Every structure is written in C-alpha cells, then in structure tokens.
Amino acid sequence: MKRRSFLPLGALLACLVAVPACGKKGPKDGDGGGDPAPGTPPAAVTSDYVAFVRLDAKAIRENAIVTELKQAFGKSANGTAVWDKMETEAIKGLGVKPTEIDSVTACVAEVGERGSSVIVIIAANKAFNKNSTFDIKPDTKPDSRGFYKERYGNDLVHFPDDKTAVLVSPALADKYLEGYAKNRTGWPMTAEFTKAASGRTLYAYVNLDKLPATMRDELARDREFKDYPALLGCKALSVAGDLRGKELSLSARGTFADAAAAGQGKAALQKALNLATGEIEKVMSGKLGPAETMFLPAIKAGHRALKDAKVDTNGADLTFSATYKADFDITKMANDAVKVYEETLPRLTAQNNLKQIGVALHAIHDASGKFPIIGLGANGVPVKNATEKPLLSWRVAILPYIEQDNLYKQFKLNEPWDSEHNKKLIPLMPKLYAPTGKPGQPGMTHLQMVVGPGGMQPGATFNTITDGSSNTVAVIEAANAVTWTKPDDIVLPAKPAPGALKKLIGGQFPNGFNVLMWDGSVRFVADTISENTLRLLFDPRDGMVIPSDW
C-alpha cells in the first residue's frame, strides 16, 4: 500500500469540530444495541488494528445542511456548474461521484517502514465504472480470484457487487475473501467495531501503540505536538461524530497508561483548545479576506463550539466533547462561495495538479524504491549522484504515472532533452504542468523541485527525508519557467545569499504560492513566510523545528 500520512490528534479534533459537514441520524450497522446519545464519548475498544474508520456518507448526503447547501447552489446563477465541478474534482479516479457514496470503511491492519497493509471499502448507490475506479488501467481483466491490479501500485481492487468497490493490500486479500467478500459482515467488520460504529455518522479508532517508532518520532517533531508532548502519551484514541439536523456533536476518548498520564493529557488538550480559540478570535477581530468574510458565521460557530467544549478524565481515560451548531444563513454563504470559487479556480486547479504529481511521485517511489531527483540518466534510470549528468527531467520520469504512457514511450531515453528527436516532444507538454494563474509559453512550466546542497539529493527515498515528509517541500511554483523536459530545477546552495531565495519562487498568484510536500499534501503559502523557514522546508535533513510562520 502506498505510504499515507496519519493525521495528528490535534489536527483531527480541530478539523472535525470546525467543519459542519455531516448528516442526520445514521442507520444501525448490525447488532449495535441502539443508537448512542449525541456527543457521548465512544466506548474504549481493544483491537490489534492500527486504525479503523467508518463513515456514513449517506447520512451526510441526506443531512439538512448538505440539502440546503445544494439547493442554494442550484438557485445561484453559476451554482449548479460550480457544484458539478467540485464533485468532479473532489475524488478523481474513484468511479462514482462523492454524493453517490453511501459509506466508507477503512482498516489499517499493519504499518511498517515501507508501507501499510490497508483495506478500504466503498459502498455506493450506483454501479461503479470499473475502468476508472482506483485508477484501474482500461481494459484490464480480473485474475482468477476476481482481483484487478491497481495501475500505479501493488494494491488490488475487488468488486464484491456492482455497487461496492474494495481496495486491499495483497497481504490481506485472502482474509478479505473469507470475510467481507463473502457476507458483507465479516473481516474487517469485527463485532466490536460494528457495535462501536452503530448509529454514528463517523467513527474512528487509532491504536497509537501500534505505530512504528519512526512514525511516532515524526509526530513528536510535528508542530501540532511539539508544545503538547503529553498528548503523545495517548495509547489509543476513539472519535465519534453524531449528526442531528444542523448540529454536529463530536466526542473522543483517549486511553493513557494511567490516571496521572491522562491528567497531563487533559492539561495539554485544554491548552491546545485555548490556543485554537485565541487564534480564531484573532481572525474574527482582524482584517478579513474574502474567504474569511464568507465563512465568518461558520467560523463564529466553530469558536462557540471550542469555547464550550468539555474535557474530562475518568481514570486512565481522557474524554472530549463539543457541539457545532450551523445556525447561520447557508444560502447566502453558498452564493458567496460560488463567487469566491470562480475567482480562486485557477489556484484550486494548480493545487489539484500538484496533488496528482504527488501521487505519481509516491507511485514511482513504490516501483523503484527512490525518487527521480534531478532527473533521468541513461536508459531512463534516475541519476544516483550529483556528478552524474541527467538527460531528462523528473517531469518526464513520472509520465507513466499521470496517464501519459504513450508520450513517455515516444522519448528516446538515451538521448538528452534537446536531442533532434526529443526536442520535438516539448510542445506536447501535459496540461498538468501548465501554469493556471497566468498565461504561459508552450512547453514551459513553473513546477520545479528544490535540489542541491540545501535541498533534495539524487537517490533520495522516504528514509532519507529525516525531517519528515510532511515537513519537506517536494515541488514548488518557481518564479522562472523552464522547459518541462529539461532537467532544470531550483538549485539551492547550502548557504544562500540573503534575499536570494524568495526571488526564485512564486509570482503565479497574488499573495503567495502553492507547494507540494513529500507526504502528498498541498498548501498555499503566504508571501510573508521568512527565508529561514523556507530554507528549513527545502532541506530534508536539517533537524530543525519549523517556525510558526509556516
């Protein structure tokens, strides 16, 4: 299974409290013994799983908030087109639209240094398009057990029926065939998790004791946790989301080693909540941009939810509960959202392009064991060191992983990018690499890696990014465009001259630039970020904590 990042506890709680995107009372999942009261912390669970997540997407789709939101989009002049575009871009390569999904169940059975053993079950209300589900290569035939091969990785795809798609790691295939594939209630749907998720719109469980030491070390370095080390004493975490009308109740239970550790965790969590509340107050009292103004009612509701949140301990358990009330004008917010979306569409398109590049970089790492830093040498093999001369760029290297197999096969891999043959392919640059904020020249791209003594080095792998993949930049929007096939990127010396670094990046969008991190995440970075912070983000092994302006 491709390497996937785990969301830190603080980020998970903040995201779930802040977003009113869940639905009505969910149906029972089997023998659950009745629905829990909204906001009731989930019971403690004992499991060998690393993580388990169950989402009642149908309940979300039929919820009053989503229904009112979709109706509001429909009444807006361009709202229907915007809604359809958001749905189309939300989950590409899935085979159905997000609003056609009924439920999502995911189980992480094991996490290792090289990847995870995972199963993801998606049930929909319409038949899946098998040629586009989980990036199955068109015209692919299933094997004797009914499994399709995922195009860019080693995972398997199975369709127990037309309206259910399952992505599973090869190591779990037999267990899946003997369980869920047979009766829809078998493994990974254990009786304990079925009961825990019953009546919940969202249920999630993470066994932090099962995470590898390197991953726990990465969490400890993450800025979400650096000021709250006591939270890392949590051994297992359960989170539940309960939707009733326009109210989202979030609750969580964290199990610690003993009552003392739980007490320290309570103090740390309360400190984090106070800090988050203060940051929201700064936003509300400061100068608001279009997005903040549009979502101000929702932000205020999130502020109330955090202020009224309850944190308590019971022995070795730490419990949390909060309720978000969407008591604001959703129609007005939808109308404003359509306008903002249209204005920000170029930036969103650029971010989506970077996400696809991130998936491709992970896929090529899974296939070859390394990243194509600097570019390709002879025979299409990534260069191994800084003295080896690259012939073609990393952008050429990932072509087979961005649905450009035919273009890749046209390159002569033993010739440089500007050979008589290869330079004829420059005008065929994939749209994925083209600028979206401003008009660009044919065959020229601003998407570059940061390489050199102060950046990534040839032969890099996940293991060589010792600062953590979530703390290191993979691809950035550079100020100057380069020929997309040329092995040309931002070269960063160990000690760049003051003021030189920021001149090399940005310029495509007002007030900032997009970056792709090595964990696959994409974010828009404000121009106000310091050069020192940028330098640390580009260096994969400096061992320094990322400053707060990131």
N, C-alpha and C positions, 0 to 999 in steps of 0.2 A: 504494500500500500504506500502511496506517495506520502512523504513526510508532511504532516499537518501540524500547525501550531495549536497549543492549548491556551484558551483564554484565561488570564489570571482571575482570581476570585473577585478582586475589587472591580475589575472591568466588567465581569459577568453581572455582578449585582447592579452596577451603575447602568449598564445597557438595559437590563430587564425592567428596572424601575422607571427609567426615563422614557421608554418607548411604549405608548399605549396601543400596541399592535397585536392584541389577542382577542379571542372571541367569546361566545356565550358559553353557557354550561355545557361541558363535553359529555358524551355518552360514556357509559361504563365500559371498560375494557375487560370483559370477562368477569370472574367472580371477585369483585372488589369489595363487596360488603357495604356498599353505599358510598355516596359522594362526600368528601370531607368538607367542612365549613371553609368558606373562602378565607384565605390568609392563614390557615392553620399550618404550622411548620410540618413538613413531611416527616414520617417516622424514620428512625435510623434503619439502615439497610446493611446487611452483611453480604458481601459478594467478592468474587475473585476478578470481576471485570475491572478494567481501568476506568471505564466510563460507560454510561448508558444514558440515552436521551430519547424521550418520546414526546412528539409534538402533534396535537390535534389540530391540523391545518383546516379541516372542515369547520370547526368551531370558530376559528379566526375568520374564515371567509364569510360565515353567516352572522358574524357579530354586528351589533348596531353601529359601531364606529366605522368598520370597513364598508358596510352597506351604505351608510350616509356619505362616506367619503367618495365611493364610486358614483353615487347619484350626483354628488356635487361636481365631480369631474365631467359627468355626462352633460350637465347643464352649461358648462363653460364652452366658449367658442371653439377652442382647440383642445378641450379637456379629454375627449374620447381618444384622439390621436396620441396625446401625451400618455394617457393611461396604457394604451396598447403598446407604445414604445417602451415604457417602463417594464411592462410584463415581458416583452420580447428580450430586453437586455438583462433582466433580473437573473435568469438562470439559462444560459445558453448550453446547448448540448445535453439537455435533460430529456427531451421527447414530449413534454407536456408543459403548459403554462403554470406559473405558481398558483393561480387561482383555480386550477384543475386538480390540485393535490389535496387529498383527504387526510393523510397522516404521514409522518416521517419518523422512523425508528432507527437509531444508530447505536451500535455497540462497539466499543474498543476493547477487544479481548486481551491484547498484549501490546506493549510499547517497547521497542528496542532501539539501539543506537542507529540502526539503518532504516527503521520504519516501523509501521504499526500493522497489527492484524485487526482488520475492521470489517464490519458488515453494516450496510445502510439499506434499509427497506423503505421504499416509497410507494404508497398506495394512492391511486388517482381515481377520478370519476369518469375518465375516458381512457380509451386504449392508448398505450404508448406507441410512438413511432420508433420502431426498433433500429432503424437506420440512423437515428440521431440521438439515441439515448446513451448517456455516459460516453459519448464520442466513439461509439462502435463504428468501425470502418464500413462504409456502404458495401452491400452485397456479401458481408461476412456471414458464414454459416456456423450454427452452433456445433459443439462437439457432441460426442455420444451421450454425455450426461445432460446436455441442454445448455451448456455454458457458452457465452460469447466472450471473445477476448477484447478487453479494453484496448483502444488504439495506442495510447501513449504510456502505458504502464503494464504491470503484470497482473492487475486485478481482473476478476471475472464478473460477467454480468449474466443474470438469470431472470427469466420471466415465468414465475410460477402460474400466472394467468395474464391475460392481456392488459389488465389494469394495475398490475404490480410489477415494479422493477427492483431488482436487488443487486447491489454492488458488493462483492465479497472478496476478501483476500484468499488466495489459493489454499493457504493452510487451514482455512475454516470451511472450505467447500463441502467436505463430507459431513461435517457436523450440521451444516445448514440444510443439506439434502435430507438428513434424517430428522430434522426438526421442523422449522418454519415451512420449508418447501412442501412438506407432506400434509400438514394440517392447519397452517397459519397460526397455531398457538404454541408450537414447540420452540426450541432454542432459536434465537437468544431471548425469547419472551418467557423468562422464568416466572413461576407463580408469584415470587416475592416482588419482582418488578412490575408485573401485571397489576397486582394489588396496589402498589405504591403509586402507579400512574393513573389508576382508575379515577375518573371524574375530574382529572386535572387537564387544563389546556396545555400545560407544559410541565414535564417532569424531567429533571436531570440529576445524575449522580456521578461524582468523580471520586475515585479512590486515589488520593494523593500519595499514599504509601506505596502504590504500585508503579509510580513514575520512576524512570531511571534517575540515578544521582545527577547525571549531567543536565537533565531537564530541570530538576529541582534547583540546581545551581544557576541555571539560566533564569528561572523565575526569581531567584533571590537577587539577581542583578537587575531585573526589570524595574523600571521606575515606579510601577504600580505597587511594588512590595518593598523597595529599599528603605522606606521610612516606617514600614509596618512588619518587621520580621516576625512578630508574634503570630501573624496570620498563617505563616508557613508551618506553624505547629499543628495546623488542622490535618487530621489523618484521613477524613472522608467528609465529603460535602454533598448534601442533597438540596435541590432547589425546586420549588413548585410555583407555577403561575396559574391563578384562578381568575377566569373572566366571567363577569356577570354584567350584562348591559354595557354601560360605559365605564365600568370600574375594573381595573386590573389590580388584583391582590398578589403580591409577591411575598414568598416566605422561603426561608432557608434554615437548614440545620447543619452545623459543623461539629464533628466529633473530634475531641482533642485527647491527649494522653491522660489527663486528669483534670480535676476541678481548677487547680491553680493555672494550668495552661489555658483552660477555657476562659478564666478571668482575665488573663493577659490578652487573649484574643478579643474579648469584649471591649477592653480599653482601646486596643488598636483599631477595631472596626468603628467604634464611636468617633475616634479621632479622624478616621477617613471620611465618615459621613459629615462631620462638622466642616472638614476642609472642602468637600464637594458642595455643601450648602453655601459656604462662603464664596466659592468660585462662581456659582450660579448667581449669587447676589451681585457680584462684580459685573457679570454680563448684563443683568437686568438694570443696573444703575449706570452703566457706561454707554458709550456711543454705539448704537446698534446698526449693523449692516442689514441688507435686505433679508437674508435668511433668518437672522435673529429676530428681526421685527415680525416677520411672517409667523414664526413659531413661538413668539413671546407668550401667548396664552398657554401653549403646551409646556413651555419652559417653566412658567409660574406654577403649573400643576405639578410638575416634577419637583420643584422647590418645596411645595407643601408636603409632597409625599416623603421626601427625605427628612424634613423637619419633624414630621410626625412618626417617623419610623421607630419601631421598638426593637431594642437589642437586650437580650437577657441570657442568663445561664441557668442550666439545670444539671448539676453535677459536672460531668466532662463534656456536656453539650452546650454549644453556643447557638442561640436561635435569633432569627431576624425576621421581621415582617413589616410590610409597608403597603399602602393602597394608593393607587393613582386614579384620580377621577377626571375623566375627559369632559368637563363641564364648560366647554367653550364652543364657539361658532365654527364647526368643522367646514361648513360650506364656504365661508369667507377664506379660511385657510387653504382650501382646495383651489379656489380661484387665484389666490396669490401664488400658490405652489406652481400652477401652470405657467404663470408669467416668469417666475424665477427659473423653472426648469428649462424653458425655452432659451432664456438668457445664458444659462450655465451648461447647455447641452454640449457645446464643444469641449468644455473641460471634463464633463462626465464621459464623453466618448473617448477622450485621451486616457482617462483613468481605466476605462474598460479595456482599452488596447493594452495598457500596461499589465493588467491582470492576466490577460491571455498570454502575454510574453512570460509572466511569472510562472504560469502553468507549464509552458513549454520548457523553461529553464529547469524546472523540477523534473520534468519528464526526461530530458536529456541527461540529467544527473543520475536518474534511476537506471537509465540504459547503459551509460558509460562509466559511472562512478565518479565523475568530475564535471565541473562547469567549463564551458568553452571560453574561458577568459582570454582576452586579446583577439583570439580568432583561431582559424583552422590552418594547419600546416599541410604537408604533403598527404595525399590520399584522404583528405577530409578529416584528419585526426587533430584534435585540439593541441595547440602547442604546449610543450611541457615546461618551458622556462623562458625567461625574459630575453635570452640571447637567440632563441630560435625565431626565424623570420616567418610571420604569418602570411598566408596567401589570400585568405578570405575572412570576412568578419564573422563575429558570433551571430549576427543577424541572419547570415546565410546558413549557419550551422543549425539553427532552430527551425528552418523552413519546413522540414517534415512533420514538426510538432504543432504547426499553425495552419495545417491543411494546405500546404504548398509543396506537396511531394513532387508534382510534375515540374515545377520551377526548379526545385533543388536538383532534379535529375538532369537538367539542361546545363548545369555548371560543369566545367572541366576542373576537377578538384586538385589537379596537379599543376594548374596554371594560376597566376596571380589575378587579382580582381580586375586589373586593367589590361589583361591579355586581349588579343584581337577577338577571340571568341567570347570571353566572359564580359567584356565591357558592353557587348550588345544586349546583355540582360539587365543592365542598370535601369532602363526605362520601365522594366516590369516590376518595379518595387511594390510589394504588397501594401494595400491601403492601411494595414495595421501600423506601418512605420511612418505614415504621412502626418504632417502637423495638422491639428484640428483648430487651433486658436487663430492662426494667421495663414494666409496662402503661402505655399512653399514651392520650391523649384522641383521639377520632375527628377526622381531618383535621389533626392536629398532628404535626410532625416535628422532630427534633433535628439533622437533617443540613443543615448550612449552610456556605457559603463564608465566607472572611475577606476583606472588602473595605475600601476606604477608603485614606487616605494611607499607612497602614502595611501594606496588603495589596494584593490584585489590583485593577486598574482596568478600567473598561469599554473594549472594543476590544482586549483582551489577546489575544495569539497566542503560539505556541511561541517565536517570535523575541524577544518582549518579556520572556520569563522568562529574563533574562540570568544568573541564579544557577544555572540548570539545572533541568529539570523534575523530576529526582529529589531536588532539594533544596528544593522549594517545595510547600507544602500546598495541595491543591485543595478538599477537603471534609473537615469535621471534625464530630465529635459535640459539639454545643453543650449547655451546661447548661440553657438555657431553650428550650422548644419554641416554634415559630412555625407559623402557618397555612401549609400547604405551597404554596398558590398565591400567597401574598403575597410580593412582592419584599422579603423581610426576611432579613438575614444579620448575622453579626457584623461590626460596623463598628469598625475599628481605627485610632485616630489615629496620627500619626507618632511621638509620644512618649507612650505610655500611662502612666498613673499606676502607681507601684509596687504590686504585688499585685492590680491590677485584671484583668490578662489571664487568669490561671488561674481566676478566678471565672466566666469566660464559657464554659468548656469542661468536658467530662467529666460524670461523675455517672451514666452509664448502666451502668457495670461497675465492680467493685471494682478499685482499684489502678491504673486507667489508662483510656485512651480510644483509639478507632480513628481513623486518619486515612487519607485517600486523597491520594496525591501526584499531581502533574500528569503524571508518566510512566506512571500507571496502577497503580502498586504500592500495596499496602495494608499497614499495620503497626499493631500495638498499642503505644502509647506509655505508659510508666510515669508515674504522677503526680509522680514525683520530678524530672522534667525541669524545668530552670530557665526562668524567664520570658524571659530573654535569648535562650536557644536557640529558644524558641517564636517570639519576635518575628522572629528571623532566618529561620525556616522559613516564616513568613507573608509576609515581604517578598520579592518575586521579583527584586529588583534591588539589594540592599544590597552585594553584592560581598564579603561576609564569609565566612570558613570556618566551617562548622557545628561547634560544640563537641562534645566527646566524650560528653556525656550524651545525645546523640540516638541 
